[in-house]
Amino acid sequence: MRTFKGMSMQRAGCGAVLLLFCAVLAAPAQAQTASTEPVLSMSKGSGQAYPTKPIRLIVGFIAGGGTDRVSRVLSRKLSDSMGQQVIVDNRAGSAGLVGAVIAAKAPPDGYTLFVGSISALATNVSMYSKLPYDPVRDFTPVTLTMMSPYLLMVNPSLPAATLKEFIALAKASPGKLNCASAGSGGGNHLAQEMFRFMAGIDIVHVPYKGGGDQLTAIIAGQVQASFNLVPTAMPQIRAGRVRPLAVTSAQRMAILGEVPTIAEAGLPGYEATSWQGVVAPTGTPRAIIARLYGEIVKALRTPDVLEWLAAEGSTPGGITPEAFAAHIKSEIEKWAKVVKLSGARAD
């Protein structure tokens, strides 16, 4: 098995590409180390009475995917604690782009929020030549809600029980294996591109409208492989409908201790993690942002949510709005380098 260091590189000199990829993979996970203490306070006036009507929580993917599942848990908790219904509104398309555009144009009054994923708030910036919104300019961050690695999975009918066997099969049949994602430009698409590039294989990217469709495709055998979020994949793994080969995180997961990381299974240095968080249209009053931040953190810290996230293989968020803003900027820079190296584009 070749390591990344020994692979031939396309479009760049071997040394330069290796140094750049190492810098990308070594980027600090600011979301995991930032403070989770509130820095904003409620002010009397418009924010004090908020909310007085239902709140729309836009999710940029179809129902059933990882972003949708966490959003629905959060919406139930917030509905109970805030005294108004928090309604999930699925607006799928282009790795969260469709939902992001709708949310960015909404009135900044706290009644339209957006659950932004790594794709909508970071990777889309580099994947689209003319993105119709700006994640930094058009949104005010509230907080990160969760982080989760991806799982490289295959249909059980595929004759590959390990990562090395999958790579060998792909090399023996270049361009014959299809690998699904939740949309072009999304986090799992770029996790796939990084894997393809580092493994030196030719697999075909097949984008879907969300994690639910993506998972259905691999179960049905429409594609042979897929990089899925752990929360979405776990029920199907337990049912034996898909076979996990490796996890994209730096360490193995407690709930899947027998599944190796991609790094230890053959590609040293590989690491990719998905994340999502709540943002509001720019101009939303600071008092409302403070109220939302406090309520979301309270929801994330309840024992049943913590237990559910742990069982799903996810890490709860809860960092401050300022820390989340810094995280978004850092991720935009990190994945821009991966997009450049892989040549991936969504338009």
C-alpha positions, 0 to 999 in steps of 0.5 A: 500500500502506497502512503500519501508521501509516496504518491505521484501528484497531479497539477503540482510538485510532490513536495509542495503538495505534500506540505500544503496537504499537511498544513490543511490536515493540521488545521486546529479544530477551534470549535473543540477548544473554544470557550462555551461561556456566554458573552452576551446578555439580554437587554430590555426592549425588543429582545426581552419579549422574544419570541412572540410567534413561531420560529422557522428553522431552515435546514438545507437538506431533505428530511432524514439526513444528519443535519435534519435529525439533529435539527429536529431534536433541537427544535423540540427542545427549543419549542418547549423552553421558549414557549413558541413552536420552532418549526423545521423547514427543509429547503434542500439543494446544492449542499445547503445553498438553497436553504442558505439563500432563503435564510440570508434574505429573511428579515433579521428579526429572530424568526428565521434561523438557518442550520448551516452545515460545513458545506453551506457555511464553509466549503461552498465558498470555494466550490462555487465561482459565484456563490449567491450569499456570503457566509461571513457577511450575510449571517450572524453566528449563534453557536455550533450545535455538533461535530461528527466524523464521516464513515466510508461505507460500502454496500454489503454485496461489494467484495471489499471487507477492508479499506485496503481491499476497497482501494485495491478494487478501485485501482483494478477497475478505475472509473467503475466504482460510484461513491455517493455524497449529500451534494456537490461541494458538501463536507462529505463530497470533499472528504471523498475528494481528499480520500480519492486524491490521497489513495490515488484512485479513480472513483465516480462522485454521485451527488444527491440532495441530502444524507437521506437520499445518499443513504438510500442509494447505497442500501439499494445498490445504486452506488457502491460506496458512500461517505455518510455522517455517523448519526445518519448511518448508525441505524443502517449499520446496526441493521447490516444494510451497509458495511463500514470500512473506516471512519474519517476522524483522527481516533476511533469512535467508542460506538464503533471501536472495531472500525479503524480510522482511514489514517490507520487503515492505509492513508496516514494523515487523513482526517475530516470532520463534519459540523453544523451550527445555527446562524441568523440573518445579519442585523438580528439584534444582539439581545435575540442572538444572546437569547438563542445562544443561551437556549441552544446551549441549555438544550445541548447540555440536557442529559437526554440530548447528550446521551442521544448525541453520544449514541449517534457518535457526535460531539455536542457544540455550544461555543460562543457566537464569537468562537463560532464566527472564528471557526467558520472563517478557519474552515473556509480557509482550510477547505479552500486548499483541499478544493484547489488541490482536488480540482473539485467544482460544483459549477 
